Amino acid sequence: MPPAINSNIPKWLKKHSKLYARLVVLYLRVMTSKKDVIFFTEFLDTVASKQTISAEKLRQNNVRAKLFGLVHLSEKHLLEVYGDETYIKEKLKLLDKIVVLGSSLGNYFSRLGFDQKVVSTFHYVENSYYKPIEAKKENQRLRVIAMDSLKRNFTDLKTIVAATPDIDYDICMGALSLEDEFSAFDNVTLHGYLSDSELLQLMQGADVGLSVLEDTVGSNVITTSLACGLAQIVSDVGSIRDYC
C-alpha cells in the first residue's frame, strides 16, 4: 500500500486542482501494483465528489491496484442527490468492492446488481475514550441529547420536545441554525459546533440518546452514545437495527 497523499496541499496547487488530480493519478499509476488497494473513504459523497472523478481517471489510466469505496449516504439520500439510479450504478461499476456501514444500503446495492461487490461492516467506536463517566451525579430531571443533522426529522423532534416540558434536551445542531425551531423552549439548550471533548462531556452527562430519523445507514452517534452508557430512543428506519 503506498503512503497516504499529503493533505497539506500548497496554495498554488489548490488553484490548479486539475493538475493536482493528474499528478495523483500519475503517482498511483507508477507506485501501485495488483497487490495494492486504493480506498476511497467518501465515495458518492456530495462534499467529496472528486473521489468519484479520481476513480474514473484511475480506470481510464489502467491503474493496476484494486479500487475500494466506502459509501456513507443512505438510499433515499443518494436518490435525492443524483435523481435516479443510472448515475449511481455507473459510478459503482468503477469499484472492485463497495463498503457499507449498514445492511439497508448493502441490500440496496445488491438490488442494483452489485451483490458480489458489497462488503458490510460497522461504525467503529473507541471505547477507551467514549465511556460512561465514573461516579456520575444523578440528574434532577431526565436529560436527553439529540445529535447530528443528516436525515434527522426536526419537525417530529420539535413535537416531542413540546410534549415533554419536564425533560431537559441538549440539541447539537452543528452548522445548522435551529434557533427559530427551538429557542422558545425553556427545556432546550442548543449547541453549535463542539469539540470532541465537549461533545463527550455532554453525552456523559445525559441519560438518553434520542435520534429522530428519516433514514440512516449506520451512525457514529449511536455507537458513541451507546459506549457512553446512554439508553437509546430511535426511529426504526434504515440500518438502525444493526446497531440497536
C-alpha positions as CSV (number, residue, x, y, z in Angstrom):
1,M,0.0,0.0,0.0
2,P,1.5,3.4,-1.0
3,P,1.8,6.2,1.6
4,A,-1.2,8.5,2.0
5,I,-1.2,11.6,-0.1
6,N,-0.3,14.6,2.0
7,S,-3.5,16.7,2.6
8,N,-1.4,19.8,3.2
9,I,-1.6,20.9,-0.5
10,P,0.3,24.1,-1.3
11,K,-2.0,27.0,-2.1
12,W,-0.6,27.4,-5.6
13,L,-1.5,23.8,-6.3
14,K,-5.1,24.2,-4.9
15,K,-5.6,26.8,-7.7
16,H,-4.7,24.1,-10.2
17,S,-6.8,21.2,-8.9
18,K,-6.9,19.5,-12.3
19,L,-3.1,19.5,-12.5
20,Y,-3.0,18.1,-9.0
21,A,-5.5,15.4,-9.9
22,R,-3.4,14.4,-12.9
23,L,-0.3,14.2,-10.7
24,V,-2.1,12.0,-8.2
25,V,-3.2,9.6,-11.0
26,L,0.3,9.5,-12.4
27,Y,1.7,8.8,-8.9
28,L,-0.7,6.0,-8.3
29,R,-0.1,4.6,-11.8
30,V,3.6,4.3,-11.1
31,M,3.6,3.4,-7.4
32,T,0.9,0.8,-7.2
33,S,0.6,-2.8,-8.2
34,K,-2.0,-5.5,-8.5
35,K,-1.5,-6.3,-4.8
36,D,-2.4,-2.8,-3.7
37,V,-5.8,-1.3,-2.8
38,I,-6.8,2.3,-3.3
39,F,-9.5,3.1,-0.7
40,F,-12.0,5.9,-1.2
41,T,-13.5,6.9,2.1
42,E,-16.2,9.2,0.8
43,F,-17.3,7.6,-2.4
44,L,-20.5,9.2,-3.9
45,D,-20.4,11.8,-1.2
46,T,-21.6,15.2,-2.3
47,V,-18.8,17.1,-0.5
48,A,-16.0,14.8,-1.6
49,S,-17.4,14.0,-5.1
50,K,-13.9,14.4,-6.6
51,Q,-13.2,10.9,-5.3
52,T,-15.6,9.6,-7.9
53,I,-13.8,11.6,-10.6
54,S,-10.5,10.3,-9.3
55,A,-11.8,6.7,-9.6
56,E,-12.8,7.4,-13.2
57,K,-9.4,8.8,-14.1
58,L,-7.6,5.8,-12.4
59,R,-9.7,3.4,-14.5
60,Q,-9.0,5.3,-17.7
61,N,-5.3,5.2,-17.0
62,N,-5.3,1.4,-16.3
63,V,-4.1,1.7,-12.7
64,R,-3.4,-1.9,-11.6
65,A,-4.5,-1.5,-7.9
66,K,-7.9,-2.6,-6.8
67,L,-10.4,0.2,-6.1
68,F,-12.5,0.0,-2.9
69,G,-15.1,2.7,-2.0
70,L,-16.9,3.4,1.3
71,V,-20.4,4.8,0.7
72,H,-22.0,6.7,3.6
73,L,-25.2,8.1,2.2
74,S,-28.5,6.3,2.5
75,E,-30.6,5.0,-0.4
76,K,-33.0,7.9,-0.1
77,H,-30.2,10.5,0.2
78,L,-28.4,9.1,-2.8
79,L,-31.6,9.3,-4.9
80,E,-32.3,12.8,-3.7
81,V,-28.7,13.9,-4.7
82,Y,-28.4,12.1,-8.1
83,G,-32.0,11.9,-9.2
84,D,-32.1,8.4,-10.5
85,E,-30.1,5.1,-10.3
86,T,-28.4,5.5,-13.6
87,Y,-25.5,7.6,-12.3
88,I,-25.2,5.6,-9.1
89,K,-24.9,2.3,-11.0
90,E,-22.4,3.8,-13.5
91,K,-20.1,5.0,-10.7
92,L,-20.3,1.9,-8.6
93,K,-19.1,-0.1,-11.6
94,L,-15.7,1.6,-11.1
95,L,-15.2,-0.2,-7.8
96,D,-13.9,-3.7,-7.1
97,K,-15.5,-3.6,-3.6
98,I,-18.3,-1.4,-2.2
99,V,-18.0,-1.0,1.6
100,V,-21.2,0.0,3.5
101,L,-21.8,0.6,7.2
102,G,-25.3,-0.9,7.4
103,S,-27.4,-3.7,5.9
104,S,-30.1,-1.4,4.3
105,L,-27.5,0.2,2.0
106,G,-25.9,-3.2,1.3
107,N,-29.3,-4.6,0.4
108,Y,-30.0,-1.6,-1.9
109,F,-26.7,-2.1,-3.8
110,S,-27.4,-5.8,-4.1
111,R,-30.8,-5.0,-5.7
112,L,-28.9,-2.8,-8.2
113,G,-26.8,-5.8,-9.2
114,F,-23.7,-5.4,-7.1
115,D,-24.2,-8.3,-4.6
116,Q,-20.8,-9.8,-5.2
117,K,-19.1,-6.5,-4.6
118,V,-20.8,-5.4,-1.4
119,V,-18.9,-5.7,1.9
120,S,-20.9,-4.8,5.1
121,T,-19.2,-3.6,8.2
122,F,-20.0,-1.3,11.1
123,H,-19.1,2.1,12.6
124,Y,-16.1,1.7,14.9
125,V,-16.1,3.3,18.3
126,E,-13.0,3.9,20.5
127,N,-14.4,2.8,23.9
128,S,-11.3,3.7,25.8
129,Y,-12.4,7.3,25.0
130,Y,-16.2,7.0,24.7
131,K,-17.3,5.5,28.0
132,P,-19.6,6.4,31.0
133,I,-18.3,8.9,33.4
134,E,-17.3,7.5,36.8
135,A,-19.4,8.5,39.8
136,K,-22.0,10.2,37.6
137,K,-24.3,12.6,39.5
138,E,-28.0,11.8,39.1
139,N,-29.8,14.5,37.0
140,Q,-32.7,16.1,38.8
141,R,-34.7,15.8,35.6
142,L,-34.3,13.4,32.7
143,R,-31.6,14.7,30.4
144,V,-31.8,13.8,26.7
145,I,-29.2,14.5,24.0
146,A,-30.0,14.7,20.3
147,M,-27.1,14.8,17.9
148,D,-26.2,15.2,14.2
149,S,-28.3,16.6,11.3
150,L,-28.0,14.0,8.5
151,K,-31.6,12.8,7.7
152,R,-32.9,14.0,11.1
153,N,-36.6,14.8,11.4
154,F,-36.6,18.1,13.3
155,T,-40.3,18.5,12.8
156,D,-41.0,15.4,14.9
157,L,-38.2,16.3,17.3
158,K,-39.9,19.7,18.0
159,T,-43.2,17.9,18.6
160,I,-41.6,15.6,21.1
161,V,-39.9,18.5,22.9
162,A,-43.1,20.4,23.1
163,A,-45.0,17.4,24.6
164,T,-42.4,16.8,27.3
165,P,-41.7,20.1,29.2
166,D,-40.5,18.1,32.2
167,I,-37.5,16.7,30.3
168,D,-34.3,18.7,29.5
169,Y,-32.8,18.5,26.0
170,D,-29.4,19.2,24.6
171,I,-29.7,19.6,20.8
172,C,-26.5,19.6,18.9
173,M,-27.1,21.4,15.7
174,G,-23.6,21.7,14.3
175,A,-23.6,24.1,11.3
176,L,-27.4,24.2,11.2
177,S,-29.4,27.1,12.5
178,L,-32.2,25.7,14.6
179,E,-32.9,28.8,16.8
180,D,-36.2,29.5,15.1
181,E,-37.5,26.0,15.8
182,F,-36.3,25.5,19.4
183,S,-35.3,28.8,21.1
184,A,-38.8,29.3,22.6
185,F,-38.5,26.1,24.7
186,D,-37.1,26.6,28.2
187,N,-36.2,22.9,28.4
188,V,-33.8,23.0,25.3
189,T,-30.2,24.0,25.2
190,L,-28.9,24.4,21.6
191,H,-25.2,23.7,20.8
192,G,-23.3,24.8,17.7
193,Y,-20.0,23.3,16.7
194,L,-18.5,21.3,19.6
195,S,-15.0,19.8,20.0
196,D,-14.8,16.0,20.6
197,S,-14.2,16.6,24.3
198,E,-17.1,19.0,24.7
199,L,-19.4,16.5,22.9
200,L,-18.2,13.7,25.1
201,Q,-18.9,15.7,28.2
202,L,-22.5,16.3,27.0
203,M,-23.0,12.6,26.3
204,Q,-21.6,11.6,29.6
205,G,-23.9,14.0,31.4
206,A,-27.1,12.8,29.6
207,D,-29.4,9.9,30.4
208,V,-30.8,9.1,27.0
209,G,-29.7,9.4,23.4
210,L,-32.6,10.5,21.1
211,S,-32.3,10.0,17.3
212,V,-35.4,11.0,15.4
213,L,-34.5,9.8,11.9
214,E,-35.9,9.9,8.4
215,D,-33.3,7.3,7.3
216,T,-29.9,6.0,8.4
217,V,-27.2,3.7,7.1
218,G,-25.1,3.5,10.2
219,S,-24.5,6.0,12.9
220,N,-21.4,7.0,14.9
221,V,-23.9,9.0,17.0
222,I,-25.4,5.7,18.1
223,T,-22.1,3.9,18.7
224,T,-20.6,6.7,20.7
225,S,-23.6,7.3,22.8
226,L,-24.1,3.6,23.4
227,A,-20.5,3.4,24.5
228,C,-21.2,6.2,27.0
229,G,-24.0,4.1,28.5
230,L,-27.0,6.1,27.2
231,A,-30.3,4.4,26.7
232,Q,-31.4,4.8,23.1
233,I,-34.7,6.1,21.7
234,V,-34.5,5.8,17.9
235,S,-36.7,5.8,14.8
236,D,-37.0,2.3,13.4
237,V,-35.6,3.1,9.9
238,G,-32.8,2.0,7.6
239,S,-30.0,0.1,9.3
240,I,-30.8,1.2,12.9
241,R,-31.5,-2.4,14.0
242,D,-27.9,-3.3,13.1
243,Y,-26.8,-1.0,15.9
244,C,-29.6,-1.0,18.5
